Amino acid sequence: MSIHYAHHRWQSYRWRKAERVYFASLQQNIFGQWLLIRRWGVTDSRRGGSTEHIVDTYDEGLKQLDKARKRRKSRGYTLQ
């Protein structure tokens, strides 16, 4: 079985607001499934967290990234 990775479709974004940071990425796992990864935290601190979950399709992942983008913007984060 051969797995096709579409590296050219992978996307990631990083936002910042004062000392707070947020990262969201859409990429494939080792099985070729689309994975949405989100990480957040505070600079100069170990506080933070992360989530990873498999999305059904690439387009669904793009929708989730767009939701994250809108939410970060509404909360005053700037894209880096």
mmCIF file of the N, C-alpha and C atoms, coordinates in Angstrom:
data_MODEL
# 
_entry.id   MODEL 
# 
loop_
_atom_site.group_PDB 
_atom_site.id 
_atom_site.type_symbol 
_atom_site.label_atom_id 
_atom_site.label_alt_id 
_atom_site.label_comp_id 
_atom_site.label_asym_id 
_atom_site.label_entity_id 
_atom_site.label_seq_id 
_atom_site.pdbx_PDB_ins_code 
_atom_site.Cartn_x 
_atom_site.Cartn_y 
_atom_site.Cartn_z 
_atom_site.occupancy 
_atom_site.B_iso_or_equiv 
_atom_site.pdbx_formal_charge 
_atom_site.auth_seq_id 
_atom_site.auth_comp_id 
_atom_site.auth_asym_id 
_atom_site.auth_atom_id 
_atom_site.pdbx_PDB_model_num 
ATOM 1   N N  . MET A 1 1  ? 0.839   -1.179 0.000  1.00 0.00 ? 1  MET A N  1 
ATOM 2   C CA . MET A 1 1  ? 0.000   0.000  0.000  1.00 0.00 ? 1  MET A CA 1 
ATOM 3   C C  . MET A 1 1  ? 0.885   1.245  0.000  1.00 0.00 ? 1  MET A C  1 
ATOM 4   N N  . SER A 1 2  ? 0.580   2.155  -0.873 1.00 0.00 ? 2  SER A N  1 
ATOM 5   C CA . SER A 1 2  ? 1.335   3.391  -0.980 1.00 0.00 ? 2  SER A CA 1 
ATOM 6   C C  . SER A 1 2  ? 0.475   4.564  -0.494 1.00 0.00 ? 2  SER A C  1 
ATOM 7   N N  . ILE A 1 3  ? 1.071   5.418  0.316  1.00 0.00 ? 3  ILE A N  1 
ATOM 8   C CA . ILE A 1 3  ? 0.365   6.590  0.837  1.00 0.00 ? 3  ILE A CA 1 
ATOM 9   C C  . ILE A 1 3  ? 0.869   7.817  0.097  1.00 0.00 ? 3  ILE A C  1 
ATOM 10  N N  . HIS A 1 4  ? -0.059  8.615  -0.385 1.00 0.00 ? 4  HIS A N  1 
ATOM 11  C CA . HIS A 1 4  ? 0.287   9.841  -1.100 1.00 0.00 ? 4  HIS A CA 1 
ATOM 12  C C  . HIS A 1 4  ? 0.184   11.031 -0.146 1.00 0.00 ? 4  HIS A C  1 
ATOM 13  N N  . TYR A 1 5  ? 1.289   11.734 0.038  1.00 0.00 ? 5  TYR A N  1 
ATOM 14  C CA . TYR A 1 5  ? 1.301   12.930 0.860  1.00 0.00 ? 5  TYR A CA 1 
ATOM 15  C C  . TYR A 1 5  ? 1.246   14.150 -0.034 1.00 0.00 ? 5  TYR A C  1 
ATOM 16  N N  . ALA A 1 6  ? 0.332   15.042 0.253  1.00 0.00 ? 6  ALA A N  1 
ATOM 17  C CA . ALA A 1 6  ? 0.166   16.269 -0.528 1.00 0.00 ? 6  ALA A CA 1 
ATOM 18  C C  . ALA A 1 6  ? 0.781   17.437 0.240  1.00 0.00 ? 6  ALA A C  1 
ATOM 19  N N  . HIS A 1 7  ? 2.107   17.451 0.339  1.00 0.00 ? 7  HIS A N  1 
ATOM 20  C CA . HIS A 1 7  ? 2.808   18.482 1.110  1.00 0.00 ? 7  HIS A CA 1 
ATOM 21  C C  . HIS A 1 7  ? 2.458   19.894 0.649  1.00 0.00 ? 7  HIS A C  1 
ATOM 22  N N  . HIS A 1 8  ? 2.218   20.056 -0.635 1.00 0.00 ? 8  HIS A N  1 
ATOM 23  C CA . HIS A 1 8  ? 1.910   21.381 -1.168 1.00 0.00 ? 8  HIS A CA 1 
ATOM 24  C C  . HIS A 1 8  ? 0.576   21.921 -0.655 1.00 0.00 ? 8  HIS A C  1 
ATOM 25  N N  . ARG A 1 9  ? -0.267  21.069 -0.063 1.00 0.00 ? 9  ARG A N  1 
ATOM 26  C CA . ARG A 1 9  ? -1.564  21.500 0.462  1.00 0.00 ? 9  ARG A CA 1 
ATOM 27  C C  . ARG A 1 9  ? -1.524  21.759 1.970  1.00 0.00 ? 9  ARG A C  1 
ATOM 28  N N  . TRP A 1 10 ? -0.445  21.390 2.622  1.00 0.00 ? 10 TRP A N  1 
ATOM 29  C CA . TRP A 1 10 ? -0.341  21.600 4.063  1.00 0.00 ? 10 TRP A CA 1 
ATOM 30  C C  . TRP A 1 10 ? -0.330  23.101 4.350  1.00 0.00 ? 10 TRP A C  1 
ATOM 31  N N  . GLN A 1 11 ? -0.990  23.497 5.439  1.00 0.00 ? 11 GLN A N  1 
ATOM 32  C CA . GLN A 1 11 ? -1.047  24.913 5.798  1.00 0.00 ? 11 GLN A CA 1 
ATOM 33  C C  . GLN A 1 11 ? -0.840  25.069 7.292  1.00 0.00 ? 11 GLN A C  1 
ATOM 34  N N  . SER A 1 12 ? -0.232  26.188 7.674  1.00 0.00 ? 12 SER A N  1 
ATOM 35  C CA . SER A 1 12 ? -0.097  26.475 9.098  1.00 0.00 ? 12 SER A CA 1 
ATOM 36  C C  . SER A 1 12 ? -0.104  27.985 9.305  1.00 0.00 ? 12 SER A C  1 
ATOM 37  N N  . TYR A 1 13 ? -0.611  28.380 10.473 1.00 0.00 ? 13 TYR A N  1 
ATOM 38  C CA . TYR A 1 13 ? -0.725  29.789 10.833 1.00 0.00 ? 13 TYR A CA 1 
ATOM 39  C C  . TYR A 1 13 ? -0.285  29.969 12.271 1.00 0.00 ? 13 TYR A C  1 
ATOM 40  N N  . ARG A 1 14 ? 0.253   31.128 12.543 1.00 0.00 ? 14 ARG A N  1 
ATOM 41  C CA . ARG A 1 14 ? 0.691   31.471 13.901 1.00 0.00 ? 14 ARG A CA 1 
ATOM 42  C C  . ARG A 1 14 ? 0.188   32.886 14.198 1.00 0.00 ? 14 ARG A C  1 
ATOM 43  N N  . TRP A 1 15 ? -0.456  33.028 15.366 1.00 0.00 ? 15 TRP A N  1 
ATOM 44  C CA . TRP A 1 15 ? -0.970  34.318 15.808 1.00 0.00 ? 15 TRP A CA 1 
ATOM 45  C C  . TRP A 1 15 ? -0.322  34.701 17.127 1.00 0.00 ? 15 TRP A C  1 
ATOM 46  N N  . ARG A 1 16 ? -0.356  35.993 17.402 1.00 0.00 ? 16 ARG A N  1 
ATOM 47  C CA . ARG A 1 16 ? 0.213   36.477 18.661 1.00 0.00 ? 16 ARG A CA 1 
ATOM 48  C C  . ARG A 1 16 ? -0.621  37.647 19.181 1.00 0.00 ? 16 ARG A C  1 
ATOM 49  N N  . LYS A 1 17 ? -0.720  37.711 20.503 1.00 0.00 ? 17 LYS A N  1 
ATOM 50  C CA . LYS A 1 17 ? -1.400  38.816 21.186 1.00 0.00 ? 17 LYS A CA 1 
ATOM 51  C C  . LYS A 1 17 ? -0.677  39.006 22.517 1.00 0.00 ? 17 LYS A C  1 
ATOM 52  N N  . ALA A 1 18 ? 0.066   40.086 22.637 1.00 0.00 ? 18 ALA A N  1 
ATOM 53  C CA . ALA A 1 18 ? 0.892   40.347 23.819 1.00 0.00 ? 18 ALA A CA 1 
ATOM 54  C C  . ALA A 1 18 ? 1.783   39.122 24.058 1.00 0.00 ? 18 ALA A C  1 
ATOM 55  N N  . GLU A 1 19 ? 1.652   38.461 25.194 1.00 0.00 ? 19 GLU A N  1 
ATOM 56  C CA . GLU A 1 19 ? 2.479   37.291 25.491 1.00 0.00 ? 19 GLU A CA 1 
ATOM 57  C C  . GLU A 1 19 ? 1.830   35.975 25.056 1.00 0.00 ? 19 GLU A C  1 
ATOM 58  N N  . ARG A 1 20 ? 0.626   36.060 24.522 1.00 0.00 ? 20 ARG A N  1 
ATOM 59  C CA . ARG A 1 20 ? -0.091  34.841 24.143 1.00 0.00 ? 20 ARG A CA 1 
ATOM 60  C C  . ARG A 1 20 ? 0.204   34.469 22.683 1.00 0.00 ? 20 ARG A C  1 
ATOM 61  N N  . VAL A 1 21 ? 0.296   33.177 22.423 1.00 0.00 ? 21 VAL A N  1 
ATOM 62  C CA . VAL A 1 21 ? 0.526   32.679 21.078 1.00 0.00 ? 21 VAL A CA 1 
ATOM 63  C C  . VAL A 1 21 ? -0.465  31.562 20.770 1.00 0.00 ? 21 VAL A C  1 
ATOM 64  N N  . TYR A 1 22 ? -0.788  31.423 19.488 1.00 0.00 ? 22 TYR A N  1 
ATOM 65  C CA . TYR A 1 22 ? -1.719  30.397 19.045 1.00 0.00 ? 22 TYR A CA 1 
ATOM 66  C C  . TYR A 1 22 ? -1.231  29.896 17.689 1.00 0.00 ? 22 TYR A C  1 
ATOM 67  N N  . PHE A 1 23 ? -1.278  28.606 17.485 1.00 0.00 ? 23 PHE A N  1 
ATOM 68  C CA . PHE A 1 23 ? -0.788  27.975 16.257 1.00 0.00 ? 23 PHE A CA 1 
ATOM 69  C C  . PHE A 1 23 ? -1.846  26.994 15.766 1.00 0.00 ? 23 PHE A C  1 
ATOM 70  N N  . ALA A 1 24 ? -2.112  27.000 14.474 1.00 0.00 ? 24 ALA A N  1 
ATOM 71  C CA . ALA A 1 24 ? -3.034  26.028 13.877 1.00 0.00 ? 24 ALA A CA 1 
ATOM 72  C C  . ALA A 1 24 ? -2.418  25.518 12.582 1.00 0.00 ? 24 ALA A C  1 
ATOM 73  N N  . SER A 1 25 ? -2.540  24.214 12.368 1.00 0.00 ? 25 SER A N  1 
ATOM 74  C CA . SER A 1 25 ? -1.928  23.600 11.207 1.00 0.00 ? 25 SER A CA 1 
ATOM 75  C C  . SER A 1 25 ? -2.819  22.494 10.654 1.00 0.00 ? 25 SER A C  1 
ATOM 76  N N  . LEU A 1 26 ? -2.864  22.392 9.340  1.00 0.00 ? 26 LEU A N  1 
ATOM 77  C CA . LEU A 1 26 ? -3.559  21.308 8.658  1.00 0.00 ? 26 LEU A CA 1 
ATOM 78  C C  . LEU A 1 26 ? -2.502  20.530 7.885  1.00 0.00 ? 26 LEU A C  1 
ATOM 79  N N  . GLN A 1 27 ? -2.318  19.276 8.257  1.00 0.00 ? 27 GLN A N  1 
ATOM 80  C CA . GLN A 1 27 ? -1.315  18.447 7.600  1.00 0.00 ? 27 GLN A CA 1 
ATOM 81  C C  . GLN A 1 27 ? -1.753  16.990 7.665  1.00 0.00 ? 27 GLN A C  1 
ATOM 82  N N  . GLN A 1 28 ? -0.974  16.131 7.079  1.00 0.00 ? 28 GLN A N  1 
ATOM 83  C CA . GLN A 1 28 ? -1.317  14.708 7.069  1.00 0.00 ? 28 GLN A CA 1 
ATOM 84  C C  . GLN A 1 28 ? -0.497  13.952 8.102  1.00 0.00 ? 28 GLN A C  1 
ATOM 85  N N  . ASN A 1 29 ? -1.123  12.923 8.677  1.00 0.00 ? 29 ASN A N  1 
ATOM 86  C CA . ASN A 1 29 ? -0.396  12.064 9.606  1.00 0.00 ? 29 ASN A CA 1 
ATOM 87  C C  . ASN A 1 29 ? 0.300   10.952 8.824  1.00 0.00 ? 29 ASN A C  1 
ATOM 88  N N  . ILE A 1 30 ? 0.915   10.014 9.500  1.00 0.00 ? 30 ILE A N  1 
ATOM 89  C CA . ILE A 1 30 ? 1.685   8.973  8.811  1.00 0.00 ? 30 ILE A CA 1 
ATOM 90  C C  . ILE A 1 30 ? 0.815   8.015  8.007  1.00 0.00 ? 30 ILE A C  1 
ATOM 91  N N  . PHE A 1 31 ? -0.499  8.071  8.228  1.00 0.00 ? 31 PHE A N  1 
ATOM 92  C CA . PHE A 1 31 ? -1.419  7.218  7.485  1.00 0.00 ? 31 PHE A CA 1 
ATOM 93  C C  . PHE A 1 31 ? -2.062  7.940  6.307  1.00 0.00 ? 31 PHE A C  1 
ATOM 94  N N  . GLY A 1 32 ? -1.697  9.215  6.097  1.00 0.00 ? 32 GLY A N  1 
ATOM 95  C CA . GLY A 1 32 ? -2.237  9.992  4.993  1.00 0.00 ? 32 GLY A CA 1 
ATOM 96  C C  . GLY A 1 32 ? -3.538  10.703 5.323  1.00 0.00 ? 32 GLY A C  1 
ATOM 97  N N  . GLN A 1 33 ? -4.018  10.570 6.563  1.00 0.00 ? 33 GLN A N  1 
ATOM 98  C CA . GLN A 1 33 ? -5.251  11.245 6.963  1.00 0.00 ? 33 GLN A CA 1 
ATOM 99  C C  . GLN A 1 33 ? -4.956  12.711 7.262  1.00 0.00 ? 33 GLN A C  1 
ATOM 100 N N  . TRP A 1 34 ? -5.953  13.567 7.023  1.00 0.00 ? 34 TRP A N  1 
ATOM 101 C CA . TRP A 1 34 ? -5.793  14.987 7.317  1.00 0.00 ? 34 TRP A CA 1 
ATOM 102 C C  . TRP A 1 34 ? -5.971  15.221 8.807  1.00 0.00 ? 34 TRP A C  1 
ATOM 103 N N  . LEU A 1 35 ? -5.059  15.992 9.368  1.00 0.00 ? 35 LEU A N  1 
ATOM 104 C CA . LEU A 1 35 ? -4.995  16.208 10.804 1.00 0.00 ? 35 LEU A CA 1 
ATOM 105 C C  . LEU A 1 35 ? -4.969  17.709 11.082 1.00 0.00 ? 35 LEU A C  1 
ATOM 106 N N  . LEU A 1 36 ? -5.862  18.157 11.967 1.00 0.00 ? 36 LEU A N  1 
ATOM 107 C CA . LEU A 1 36 ? -5.866  19.550 12.402 1.00 0.00 ? 36 LEU A CA 1 
ATOM 108 C C  . LEU A 1 36 ? -5.178  19.611 13.761 1.00 0.00 ? 36 LEU A C  1 
ATOM 109 N N  . ILE A 1 37 ? -4.115  20.399 13.829 1.00 0.00 ? 37 ILE A N  1 
ATOM 110 C CA . ILE A 1 37 ? -3.324  20.545 15.049 1.00 0.00 ? 37 ILE A CA 1 
ATOM 111 C C  . ILE A 1 37 ? -3.474  21.980 15.538 1.00 0.00 ? 37 ILE A C  1 
ATOM 112 N N  . ARG A 1 38 ? -3.774  22.133 16.820 1.00 0.00 ? 38 ARG A N  1 
ATOM 113 C CA . ARG A 1 38 ? -3.865  23.465 17.422 1.00 0.00 ? 38 ARG A CA 1 
ATOM 114 C C  . ARG A 1 38 ? -3.040  23.481 18.700 1.00 0.00 ? 38 ARG A C  1 
ATOM 115 N N  . ARG A 1 39 ? -2.248  24.549 18.847 1.00 0.00 ? 39 ARG A N  1 
ATOM 116 C CA . ARG A 1 39 ? -1.422  24.713 20.047 1.00 0.00 ? 39 ARG A CA 1 
ATOM 117 C C  . ARG A 1 39 ? -1.559  26.150 20.525 1.00 0.00 ? 39 ARG A C  1 
ATOM 118 N N  . TRP A 1 40 ? -1.505  26.338 21.832 1.00 0.00 ? 40 TRP A N  1 
ATOM 119 C CA . TRP A 1 40 ? -1.605  27.675 22.398 1.00 0.00 ? 40 TRP A CA 1 
ATOM 120 C C  . TRP A 1 40 ? -0.754  27.747 23.655 1.00 0.00 ? 40 TRP A C  1 
ATOM 121 N N  . GLY A 1 41 ? -0.412  28.970 24.010 1.00 0.00 ? 41 GLY A N  1 
ATOM 122 C CA . GLY A 1 41 ? 0.391   29.117 25.209 1.00 0.00 ? 41 GLY A CA 1 
ATOM 123 C C  . GLY A 1 41 ? 0.770   30.552 25.467 1.00 0.00 ? 41 GLY A C  1 
ATOM 124 N N  . VAL A 1 42 ? 1.676   30.706 26.419 1.00 0.00 ? 42 VAL A N  1 
ATOM 125 C CA . VAL A 1 42 ? 2.176   32.009 26.838 1.00 0.00 ? 42 VAL A CA 1 
ATOM 126 C C  . VAL A 1 42 ? 3.691   31.986 26.678 1.00 0.00 ? 42 VAL A C  1 
ATOM 127 N N  . THR A 1 43 ? 4.228   33.023 26.043 1.00 0.00 ? 43 THR A N  1 
ATOM 128 C CA . THR A 1 43 ? 5.683   33.090 25.916 1.00 0.00 ? 43 THR A CA 1 
ATOM 129 C C  . THR A 1 43 ? 6.296   33.218 27.297 1.00 0.00 ? 43 THR A C  1 
ATOM 130 N N  . ASP A 1 44 ? 7.494   32.760 27.464 1.00 0.00 ? 44 ASP A N  1 
ATOM 131 C CA . ASP A 1 44 ? 8.206   32.802 28.744 1.00 0.00 ? 44 ASP A CA 1 
ATOM 132 C C  . ASP A 1 44 ? 7.498   32.002 29.833 1.00 0.00 ? 44 ASP A C  1 
ATOM 133 N N  . SER A 1 45 ? 6.727   31.006 29.444 1.00 0.00 ? 45 SER A N  1 
ATOM 134 C CA . SER A 1 45 ? 6.013   30.185 30.420 1.00 0.00 ? 45 SER A CA 1 
ATOM 135 C C  . SER A 1 45 ? 5.786   28.792 29.834 1.00 0.00 ? 45 SER A C  1 
ATOM 136 N N  . ARG A 1 46 ? 5.577   27.851 30.680 1.00 0.00 ? 46 ARG A N  1 
ATOM 137 C CA . ARG A 1 46 ? 5.265   26.493 30.223 1.00 0.00 ? 46 ARG A CA 1 
ATOM 138 C C  . ARG A 1 46 ? 3.764   26.261 30.112 1.00 0.00 ? 46 ARG A C  1 
ATOM 139 N N  . ARG A 1 47 ? 2.982   27.275 30.446 1.00 0.00 ? 47 ARG A N  1 
ATOM 140 C CA . ARG A 1 47 ? 1.532   27.143 30.354 1.00 0.00 ? 47 ARG A CA 1 
ATOM 141 C C  . ARG A 1 47 ? 1.105   27.039 28.902 1.00 0.00 ? 47 ARG A C  1 
ATOM 142 N N  . GLY A 1 48 ? 0.114   26.234 28.648 1.00 0.00 ? 48 GLY A N  1 
ATOM 143 C CA . GLY A 1 48 ? -0.402  26.100 27.300 1.00 0.00 ? 48 GLY A CA 1 
ATOM 144 C C  . GLY A 1 48 ? -1.001  24.729 27.100 1.00 0.00 ? 48 GLY A C  1 
ATOM 145 N N  . GLY A 1 49 ? -1.374  24.449 25.891 1.00 0.00 ? 49 GLY A N  1 
ATOM 146 C CA . GLY A 1 49 ? -1.956  23.155 25.587 1.00 0.00 ? 49 GLY A CA 1 
ATOM 147 C C  . GLY A 1 49 ? -1.985  22.906 24.095 1.00 0.00 ? 49 GLY A C  1 
ATOM 148 N N  . SER A 1 50 ? -2.508  21.767 23.725 1.00 0.00 ? 50 SER A N  1 
ATOM 149 C CA . SER A 1 50 ? -2.604  21.433 22.306 1.00 0.00 ? 50 SER A CA 1 
ATOM 150 C C  . SER A 1 50 ? -3.686  20.388 22.097 1.00 0.00 ? 50 SER A C  1 
ATOM 151 N N  . THR A 1 51 ? -4.211  20.375 20.897 1.00 0.00 ? 51 THR A N  1 
ATOM 152 C CA . THR A 1 51 ? -5.154  19.343 20.486 1.00 0.00 ? 51 THR A CA 1 
ATOM 153 C C  . THR A 1 51 ? -4.803  18.914 19.070 1.00 0.00 ? 51 THR A C  1 
ATOM 154 N N  . GLU A 1 52 ? -5.118  17.692 18.773 1.00 0.00 ? 52 GLU A N  1 
ATOM 155 C CA . GLU A 1 52 ? -4.957  17.153 17.426 1.00 0.00 ? 52 GLU A CA 1 
ATOM 156 C C  . GLU A 1 52 ? -6.178  16.295 17.146 1.00 0.00 ? 52 GLU A C  1 
ATOM 157 N N  . HIS A 1 53 ? -6.780  16.497 15.986 1.00 0.00 ? 53 HIS A N  1 
ATOM 158 C CA . HIS A 1 53 ? -7.855  15.586 15.619 1.00 0.00 ? 53 HIS A CA 1 
ATOM 159 C C  . HIS A 1 53 ? -7.917  15.414 14.109 1.00 0.00 ? 53 HIS A C  1 
ATOM 160 N N  . ILE A 1 54 ? -8.368  14.260 13.722 1.00 0.00 ? 54 ILE A N  1 
ATOM 161 C CA . ILE A 1 54 ? -8.475  13.905 12.308 1.00 0.00 ? 54 ILE A CA 1 
ATOM 162 C C  . ILE A 1 54 ? -9.751  14.522 11.746 1.00 0.00 ? 54 ILE A C  1 
ATOM 163 N N  . VAL A 1 55 ? -9.625  15.160 10.585 1.00 0.00 ? 55 VAL A N  1 
ATOM 164 C CA . VAL A 1 55 ? -10.790 15.703 9.892  1.00 0.00 ? 55 VAL A CA 1 
ATOM 165 C C  . VAL A 1 55 ? -11.121 14.771 8.730  1.00 0.00 ? 55 VAL A C  1 
ATOM 166 N N  . ASP A 1 56 ? -12.389 14.736 8.357  1.00 0.00 ? 56 ASP A N  1 
ATOM 167 C CA . ASP A 1 56 ? -12.831 13.802 7.318  1.00 0.00 ? 56 ASP A CA 1 
ATOM 168 C C  . ASP A 1 56 ? -12.219 14.093 5.954  1.00 0.00 ? 56 ASP A C  1 
ATOM 169 N N  . THR A 1 57 ? -12.125 15.377 5.604  1.00 0.00 ? 57 THR A N  1 
ATOM 170 C CA . THR A 1 57 ? -11.601 15.759 4.289  1.00 0.00 ? 57 THR A CA 1 
ATOM 171 C C  . THR A 1 57 ? -10.690 16.980 4.417  1.00 0.00 ? 57 THR A C  1 
ATOM 172 N N  . TYR A 1 58 ? -9.951  17.239 3.378  1.00 0.00 ? 58 TYR A N  1 
ATOM 173 C CA . TYR A 1 58 ? -9.104  18.428 3.322  1.00 0.00 ? 58 TYR A CA 1 
ATOM 174 C C  . TYR A 1 58 ? -9.961  19.687 3.428  1.00 0.00 ? 58 TYR A C  1 
ATOM 175 N N  . ASP A 1 59 ? -11.089 19.708 2.713  1.00 0.00 ? 59 ASP A N  1 
ATOM 176 C CA . ASP A 1 59 ? -11.972 20.876 2.741  1.00 0.00 ? 59 ASP A CA 1 
ATOM 177 C C  . ASP A 1 59 ? -12.532 21.135 4.133  1.00 0.00 ? 59 ASP A C  1 
ATOM 178 N N  . GLU A 1 60 ? -12.862 20.084 4.866  1.00 0.00 ? 60 GLU A N  1 
ATOM 179 C CA . GLU A 1 60 ? -13.329 20.253 6.242  1.00 0.00 ? 60 GLU A CA 1 
ATOM 180 C C  . GLU A 1 60 ? -12.222 20.854 7.106  1.00 0.00 ? 60 GLU A C  1 
ATOM 181 N N  . GLY A 1 61 ? -11.006 20.438 6.888  1.00 0.00 ? 61 GLY A N  1 
ATOM 182 C CA . GLY A 1 61 ? -9.871  21.004 7.604  1.00 0.00 ? 61 GLY A CA 1 
ATOM 183 C C  . GLY A 1 61 ? -9.696  22.483 7.306  1.00 0.00 ? 61 GLY A C  1 
ATOM 184 N N  . LEU A 1 62 ? -9.878  22.866 6.035  1.00 0.00 ? 62 LEU A N  1 
ATOM 185 C CA . LEU A 1 62 ? -9.788  24.281 5.670  1.00 0.00 ? 62 LEU A CA 1 
ATOM 186 C C  . LEU A 1 62 ? -10.867 25.100 6.372  1.00 0.00 ? 62 LEU A C  1 
ATOM 187 N N  . LYS A 1 63 ? -12.055 24.537 6.486  1.00 0.00 ? 63 LYS A N  1 
ATOM 188 C CA . LYS A 1 63 ? -13.140 25.229 7.199  1.00 0.00 ? 63 LYS A CA 1 
ATOM 189 C C  . LYS A 1 63 ? -12.777 25.436 8.662  1.00 0.00 ? 63 LYS A C  1 
ATOM 190 N N  . GLN A 1 64 ? -12.181 24.421 9.281  1.00 0.00 ? 64 GLN A N  1 
ATOM 191 C CA . GLN A 1 64 ? -11.777 24.531 10.678 1.00 0.00 ? 64 GLN A CA 1 
ATOM 192 C C  . GLN A 1 64 ? -10.658 25.565 10.853 1.00 0.00 ? 64 GLN A C  1 
ATOM 193 N N  . LEU A 1 65 ? -9.726  25.612 9.912  1.00 0.00 ? 65 LEU A N  1 
ATOM 194 C CA . LEU A 1 65 ? -8.671  26.630 9.964  1.00 0.00 ? 65 LEU A CA 1 
ATOM 195 C C  . LEU A 1 65 ? -9.261  28.028 9.844  1.00 0.00 ? 65 LEU A C  1 
ATOM 196 N N  . ASP A 1 66 ? -10.256 28.180 8.967  1.00 0.00 ? 66 ASP A N  1 
ATOM 197 C CA . ASP A 1 66 ? -10.899 29.477 8.784  1.00 0.00 ? 66 ASP A CA 1 
ATOM 198 C C  . ASP A 1 66 ? -11.627 29.904 10.063 1.00 0.00 ? 66 ASP A C  1 
ATOM 199 N N  . LYS A 1 67 ? -12.265 28.954 10.735 1.00 0.00 ? 67 LYS A N  1 
ATOM 200 C CA . LYS A 1 67 ? -12.931 29.266 12.006 1.00 0.00 ? 67 LYS A CA 1 
ATOM 201 C C  . LYS A 1 67 ? -11.912 29.739 13.041 1.00 0.00 ? 67 LYS A C  1 
ATOM 202 N N  . ALA A 1 68 ? -10.762 29.077 13.081 1.00 0.00 ? 68 ALA A N  1 
ATOM 203 C CA . ALA A 1 68 ? -9.703  29.479 14.014 1.00 0.00 ? 68 ALA A CA 1 
ATOM 204 C C  . ALA A 1 68 ? -9.198  30.877 13.672 1.00 0.00 ? 68 ALA A C  1 
ATOM 205 N N  . ARG A 1 69 ? -9.043  31.156 12.380 1.00 0.00 ? 69 ARG A N  1 
ATOM 206 C CA . ARG A 1 69 ? -8.575  32.482 11.941 1.00 0.00 ? 69 ARG A CA 1 
ATOM 207 C C  . ARG A 1 69 ? -9.553  33.570 12.365 1.00 0.00 ? 69 ARG A C  1 
ATOM 208 N N  . LYS A 1 70 ? -10.834 33.346 12.147 1.00 0.00 ? 70 LYS A N  1 
ATOM 209 C CA . LYS A 1 70 ? -11.845 34.343 12.517 1.00 0.00 ? 70 LYS A CA 1 
ATOM 210 C C  . LYS A 1 70 ? -11.896 34.553 14.027 1.00 0.00 ? 70 LYS A C  1 
ATOM 211 N N  . ARG A 1 71 ? -11.774 33.469 14.767 1.00 0.00 ? 71 ARG A N  1 
ATOM 212 C CA . ARG A 1 71 ? -11.822 33.578 16.223 1.00 0.00 ? 71 ARG A CA 1 
ATOM 213 C C  . ARG A 1 71 ? -10.610 34.336 16.762 1.00 0.00 ? 71 ARG A C  1 
ATOM 214 N N  . ARG A 1 72 ? -9.425  34.032 16.248 1.00 0.00 ? 72 ARG A N  1 
ATOM 215 C CA . ARG A 1 72 ? -8.219  34.741 16.697 1.00 0.00 ? 72 ARG A CA 1 
ATOM 216 C C  . ARG A 1 72 ? -8.341  36.228 16.365 1.00 0.00 ? 72 ARG A C  1 
ATOM 217 N N  . LYS A 1 73 ? -8.821  36.539 15.167 1.00 0.00 ? 73 LYS A N  1 
ATOM 218 C CA . LYS A 1 73 ? -8.966  37.940 14.765 1.00 0.00 ? 73 LYS A CA 1 
ATOM 219 C C  . LYS A 1 73 ? -9.949  38.664 15.684 1.00 0.00 ? 73 LYS A C  1 
ATOM 220 N N  . SER A 1 74 ? -11.069 38.018 16.007 1.00 0.00 ? 74 SER A N  1 
ATOM 221 C CA . SER A 1 74 ? -12.072 38.658 16.864 1.00 0.00 ? 74 SER A CA 1 
ATOM 222 C C  . SER A 1 74 ? -11.546 38.875 18.279 1.00 0.00 ? 74 SER A C  1 
ATOM 223 N N  . ARG A 1 75 ? -10.544 38.111 18.675 1.00 0.00 ? 75 ARG A N  1 
ATOM 224 C CA . ARG A 1 75 ? -9.972  38.248 20.019 1.00 0.00 ? 75 ARG A CA 1 
ATOM 225 C C  . ARG A 1 75 ? -8.710  39.118 20.047 1.00 0.00 ? 75 ARG A C  1 
ATOM 226 N N  . GLY A 1 76 ? -8.424  39.775 18.923 1.00 0.00 ? 76 GLY A N  1 
ATOM 227 C CA . GLY A 1 76 ? -7.321  40.730 18.898 1.00 0.00 ? 76 GLY A CA 1 
ATOM 228 C C  . GLY A 1 76 ? -5.950  40.172 18.583 1.00 0.00 ? 76 GLY A C  1 
ATOM 229 N N  . TYR A 1 77 ? -5.864  38.932 18.140 1.00 0.00 ? 77 TYR A N  1 
ATOM 230 C CA . TYR A 1 77 ? -4.574  38.346 17.759 1.00 0.00 ? 77 TYR A CA 1 
ATOM 231 C C  . TYR A 1 77 ? -4.164  38.863 16.382 1.00 0.00 ? 77 TYR A C  1 
ATOM 232 N N  . THR A 1 78 ? -2.858  38.932 16.152 1.00 0.00 ? 78 THR A N  1 
ATOM 233 C CA . THR A 1 78 ? -2.355  39.313 14.833 1.00 0.00 ? 78 THR A CA 1 
ATOM 234 C C  . THR A 1 78 ? -1.608  38.120 14.227 1.00 0.00 ? 78 THR A C  1 
ATOM 235 N N  . LEU A 1 79 ? -1.766  37.979 12.936 1.00 0.00 ? 79 LEU A N  1 
ATOM 236 C CA . LEU A 1 79 ? -1.121  36.887 12.206 1.00 0.00 ? 79 LEU A CA 1 
ATOM 237 C C  . LEU A 1 79 ? 0.353   37.195 12.052 1.00 0.00 ? 79 LEU A C  1 
ATOM 238 N N  . GLN A 1 80 ? 1.183   36.209 12.316 1.00 0.00 ? 80 GLN A N  1 
ATOM 239 C CA . GLN A 1 80 ? 2.637   36.406 12.177 1.00 0.00 ? 80 GLN A CA 1 
ATOM 240 C C  . GLN A 1 80 ? 3.136   35.709 10.956 1.00 0.00 ? 80 GLN A C  1 
# 
